Amino acid sequence: MFQQLRLRWISPVFFLLALMLSACQSTTSGGATGSDRSQLLLISSAEVNAGAEKAYKGEVAKARAANALNTPTNYTRRVNAISKRLIAHVKTFRADAVNWKWEVNVFNSKTVNAYCMPGGKIVVYTGIISELNLTDDELAAVIGHEMAHALREHSREQISQEIAKQQTLKAGSQLLGLGSGTTDMVQLASKYVMTLPFSRTMEHEADVMGMELMARAGYDPQGAVNIWKKMSALGGEKPAELLSTHPSDSNRIDRLQAELPKVMPLYEAAQSGKGKSKGGAKKKKKSKA
């Protein structure tokens, strides 16, 4: 009797542990900041992206109905231009992201927020630009941070953690002879993309990867430090929406400053490349004359 009970316990748990070990991998190459932590991934990118795309289309439809989609202003032009430059460097972290169906939309709203859903679906609210009076460097830091969440597939990782938890409970239920429910993957995808905050580990990864991404695109990475100083100052009695899902504290700013030496050479190289390009263009023009 004891032997039978022990086998019933070992079988589902052993299978779950084996599955979890085989599913541990990193979604990205490390880059200069070493953003390649091993992640638990029990669900496919395609499933998560499908749920995210559905949620994204819903948000865009609501903005269009409210006449708040893609306002033809300087905000839209800036967001599109900055996003384009950042997207050009995603291959540093993952080659497949170059072929994602990236979408960029600006919502005319006082909401101080921005996000990038799995698969490269970006939304920036005009409120974060106007309320914080963002420079292009600071706006690049915001967009780069959100893009990093998508590149690292943090939503997929969170869903996988939820699945592992449910499977552990299911294994215990089987041992006790109890029933178990089923999980709607589309609902899980929407839940983790739109509602729940990321862990502090994920936020730190998005901070440093986003800072590297902006540096490679030629934006001053100091802007990543400045944006969180502004966000903290804005908090007060009515915290910005972004702060509800992106914890901001003094340690966060300290961590970003500690990472600056790794990414400043990338920024300087990008700036130097621009200077050489301009210089070359001038020489070419002079020779024609």
C-alpha positions as CSV (number, residue, x, y, z in Angstrom):
1,M,0.0,0.0,0.0
2,F,2.8,2.4,1.0
3,Q,4.7,1.5,-2.2
4,Q,1.7,2.2,-4.4
5,L,1.1,5.5,-2.7
6,R,4.7,6.6,-3.2
7,L,4.6,5.7,-6.9
8,R,1.4,7.7,-7.4
9,W,3.2,10.7,-5.8
10,I,6.5,10.4,-7.7
11,S,5.0,9.9,-11.2
12,P,3.2,13.2,-11.7
13,V,5.7,15.3,-9.7
14,F,8.7,13.7,-11.5
15,F,7.1,14.4,-14.9
16,L,6.4,18.0,-13.9
17,L,10.0,18.5,-12.8
18,A,11.4,17.0,-15.9
19,L,9.1,19.2,-18.0
20,M,10.1,22.3,-16.1
21,L,13.8,21.5,-16.5
22,S,13.5,20.9,-20.2
23,A,11.5,24.2,-20.6
24,C,14.2,26.4,-19.1
25,Q,15.9,28.6,-21.6
26,S,16.6,32.2,-22.4
27,T,14.6,34.1,-24.9
28,T,17.4,36.5,-25.7
29,S,21.1,36.9,-26.2
30,G,22.8,38.8,-23.5
31,G,24.1,41.8,-25.3
32,A,26.5,44.1,-23.3
33,T,24.3,44.0,-20.2
34,G,24.0,40.2,-20.0
35,S,20.2,40.0,-20.3
36,D,20.1,36.2,-20.8
37,R,18.7,34.8,-17.6
38,S,17.3,31.3,-17.9
39,Q,13.4,31.4,-18.0
40,L,10.7,28.8,-17.5
41,L,8.7,28.7,-20.7
42,L,5.9,26.1,-20.8
43,I,3.7,27.8,-23.4
44,S,4.5,28.7,-27.0
45,S,5.2,32.2,-28.2
46,A,2.5,31.7,-30.8
47,E,-0.2,31.1,-28.1
48,V,0.8,34.1,-26.1
49,N,1.1,36.4,-29.1
50,A,-2.3,35.4,-30.3
51,G,-3.9,36.4,-27.0
52,A,-1.8,39.6,-27.0
53,E,-2.8,40.5,-30.5
54,K,-6.5,40.0,-29.7
55,A,-6.2,42.3,-26.7
56,Y,-4.2,44.9,-28.7
57,K,-6.8,45.0,-31.5
58,G,-9.4,45.6,-28.8
59,E,-7.5,48.5,-27.3
60,V,-6.9,50.1,-30.7
61,A,-10.6,49.7,-31.6
62,K,-11.6,51.4,-28.4
63,A,-9.2,54.3,-29.1
64,R,-10.5,54.6,-32.6
65,A,-14.1,54.7,-31.4
66,A,-13.2,57.5,-29.0
67,N,-11.4,59.4,-31.8
68,A,-8.1,59.1,-29.8
69,L,-6.1,57.0,-32.2
70,N,-2.9,58.2,-33.9
71,T,-3.4,61.9,-33.3
72,P,-1.7,63.8,-36.2
73,T,0.6,65.7,-34.0
74,N,4.3,66.0,-33.1
75,Y,3.7,63.3,-30.5
76,T,2.9,60.7,-33.1
77,R,5.8,61.6,-35.3
78,R,8.3,61.5,-32.4
79,V,7.0,58.1,-31.2
80,N,7.1,56.6,-34.6
81,A,10.6,57.9,-35.4
82,I,12.0,56.7,-32.1
83,S,10.4,53.3,-32.2
84,K,11.8,52.8,-35.7
85,R,15.3,53.5,-34.6
86,L,14.9,51.2,-31.6
87,I,13.4,48.3,-33.6
88,A,16.4,48.5,-36.0
89,H,18.6,47.1,-33.1
90,V,16.4,44.3,-31.7
91,K,18.6,41.8,-33.6
92,T,21.2,42.4,-30.9
93,F,19.1,40.4,-28.5
94,R,17.1,38.1,-30.8
95,A,17.3,37.7,-34.6
96,D,13.6,36.7,-35.0
97,A,12.3,39.9,-33.6
98,V,13.4,41.7,-36.7
99,N,10.6,39.9,-38.5
100,W,7.9,40.6,-35.9
101,K,4.8,42.4,-37.1
102,W,5.7,45.5,-35.1
103,E,2.9,48.0,-34.7
104,V,3.1,51.5,-33.1
105,N,0.1,53.5,-32.0
106,V,-0.2,56.7,-30.0
107,F,-3.4,57.2,-27.9
108,N,-4.5,60.7,-27.2
109,S,-5.0,60.5,-23.4
110,K,-3.9,62.1,-20.2
111,T,-2.9,58.6,-18.9
112,V,0.8,58.5,-18.0
113,N,1.6,55.1,-19.4
114,A,3.0,53.1,-22.3
115,Y,3.3,49.4,-23.1
116,C,4.6,46.9,-25.6
117,M,2.6,43.6,-25.9
118,P,4.2,40.3,-27.0
119,G,5.0,40.2,-30.6
120,G,5.9,44.0,-30.8
121,K,2.6,45.8,-30.3
122,I,3.4,49.2,-28.9
123,V,1.1,51.9,-27.4
124,V,2.3,55.2,-26.0
125,Y,-0.2,57.6,-24.3
126,T,0.3,61.3,-25.0
127,G,-0.1,61.9,-21.3
128,I,3.4,60.4,-20.5
129,I,5.0,62.8,-23.0
130,S,3.2,65.9,-21.9
131,E,3.0,65.4,-18.2
132,L,6.7,64.5,-17.9
133,N,7.8,66.9,-20.7
134,L,9.9,64.0,-22.1
135,T,13.0,64.7,-24.3
136,D,13.6,62.3,-27.1
137,D,16.2,60.4,-25.0
138,E,13.7,60.0,-22.2
139,L,11.0,58.9,-24.6
140,A,13.4,56.4,-26.1
141,A,14.0,55.1,-22.5
142,V,10.3,54.5,-22.0
143,I,9.7,52.8,-25.3
144,G,12.9,50.8,-25.1
145,H,11.9,49.6,-21.6
146,E,8.5,48.4,-22.8
147,M,10.1,46.8,-25.9
148,A,12.5,44.9,-23.7
149,H,9.5,43.2,-21.9
150,A,8.3,41.9,-25.2
151,L,11.8,40.8,-26.3
152,R,12.4,38.9,-23.1
153,E,8.8,37.5,-23.3
154,H,8.1,38.3,-19.7
155,S,4.4,37.8,-20.2
156,R,5.0,34.3,-21.6
157,E,7.3,33.6,-18.6
158,Q,4.6,34.7,-16.1
159,I,2.0,32.6,-17.8
160,S,4.4,29.6,-17.7
161,Q,4.9,30.2,-14.0
162,E,1.1,30.1,-13.5
163,I,0.8,26.9,-15.5
164,A,3.6,25.3,-13.4
165,K,1.7,26.3,-10.2
166,Q,-1.6,24.9,-11.6
167,Q,0.1,21.7,-12.6
168,T,1.6,21.3,-9.2
169,L,-1.8,21.7,-7.6
170,K,-3.2,19.2,-10.2
171,A,-0.5,16.7,-9.2
172,G,-1.5,17.1,-5.6
173,S,-5.2,16.7,-6.5
174,Q,-4.5,13.5,-8.4
175,L,-2.7,12.1,-5.4
176,L,-5.7,12.9,-3.2
177,G,-8.1,11.7,-5.9
178,L,-9.5,15.2,-6.5
179,G,-10.7,16.7,-9.8
180,S,-9.0,19.7,-11.5
181,G,-10.1,22.5,-13.8
182,T,-8.8,23.6,-17.2
183,T,-7.0,26.8,-18.1
184,D,-8.1,29.1,-21.0
185,M,-4.7,30.1,-22.5
186,V,-6.2,33.1,-24.3
187,Q,-7.6,34.5,-21.0
188,L,-4.2,33.9,-19.3
189,A,-2.4,35.8,-22.1
190,S,-4.8,38.7,-21.9
191,K,-4.6,38.7,-18.1
192,Y,-0.8,38.8,-17.9
193,V,-0.4,41.3,-20.8
194,M,-2.9,43.8,-19.7
195,T,-3.4,43.5,-16.0
196,L,-0.7,42.0,-13.7
197,P,2.6,43.7,-12.9
198,F,5.9,42.2,-13.8
199,S,8.3,41.0,-11.1
200,R,11.2,43.2,-9.9
201,T,13.6,40.9,-11.7
202,M,11.8,41.4,-14.9
203,E,11.6,45.1,-14.4
204,H,15.3,45.3,-13.8
205,E,15.9,43.3,-17.0
206,A,13.7,45.6,-19.0
207,D,15.5,48.6,-17.5
208,V,19.0,47.5,-18.5
209,M,18.0,46.0,-21.8
210,G,16.0,49.0,-22.7
211,M,18.9,51.2,-21.8
212,E,21.2,49.2,-24.0
213,L,18.7,49.3,-26.9
214,M,18.4,53.1,-26.8
215,A,22.2,53.5,-26.5
216,R,22.7,51.4,-29.6
217,A,20.1,53.5,-31.4
218,G,22.0,56.7,-30.6
219,Y,20.0,57.9,-27.6
220,D,21.7,59.1,-24.4
221,P,21.2,56.2,-21.8
222,Q,21.3,58.9,-19.1
223,G,17.7,59.4,-20.2
224,A,16.8,56.1,-18.6
225,V,17.9,57.4,-15.2
226,N,16.2,60.8,-15.8
227,I,12.8,59.2,-16.6
228,W,12.6,57.4,-13.3
229,K,13.6,60.5,-11.4
230,K,10.7,62.3,-13.1
231,M,8.3,59.3,-12.5
232,S,9.2,59.3,-8.8
233,A,8.6,63.1,-8.6
234,L,5.3,62.7,-10.3
235,G,4.1,60.0,-7.9
236,G,3.0,62.1,-4.9
237,E,-0.6,61.5,-3.9
238,K,-1.7,60.4,-7.3
239,P,0.8,58.0,-8.7
240,A,1.1,57.7,-12.5
241,E,-0.5,54.6,-14.1
242,L,2.9,53.4,-15.1
243,L,4.0,53.3,-11.5
244,S,1.2,50.9,-10.6
245,T,2.9,48.2,-12.7
246,H,6.5,49.5,-12.8
247,P,7.8,49.7,-9.2
248,S,10.0,52.8,-8.8
249,D,12.4,53.2,-5.9
250,S,15.8,54.7,-5.2
251,N,17.5,51.3,-5.7
252,R,16.1,51.2,-9.2
253,I,17.8,54.5,-10.1
254,D,21.0,53.3,-8.4
255,R,21.0,50.1,-10.5
256,L,20.5,52.0,-13.7
257,Q,23.4,54.3,-12.9
258,A,25.6,51.2,-12.1
259,E,24.8,49.9,-15.6
260,L,25.7,53.1,-17.4
261,P,29.4,52.2,-17.9
262,K,28.4,49.1,-19.9
263,V,26.2,51.1,-22.4
264,M,27.8,54.5,-22.7
265,P,30.5,53.2,-25.1
266,L,27.7,51.9,-27.3
267,Y,26.1,55.3,-27.3
268,E,29.4,57.0,-28.0
269,A,30.0,54.6,-30.9
270,A,26.6,55.4,-32.3
271,Q,27.2,59.1,-32.1
272,S,30.7,58.7,-33.6
273,G,29.1,56.8,-36.5
274,K,26.7,59.6,-37.1
275,G,29.5,62.1,-37.1
276,K,31.6,60.1,-39.6
277,S,28.5,59.7,-41.8
278,K,27.9,63.5,-41.8
279,G,31.5,64.3,-42.4
280,G,31.7,61.9,-45.3
281,A,28.6,63.4,-46.8
282,K,30.1,66.9,-46.5
283,K,33.4,65.8,-48.2
284,K,31.5,64.1,-51.0
285,K,29.5,67.3,-51.6
286,K,32.7,69.4,-51.6
287,S,34.4,67.1,-54.2
288,K,31.5,67.5,-56.6
289,A,31.8,71.3,-56.4
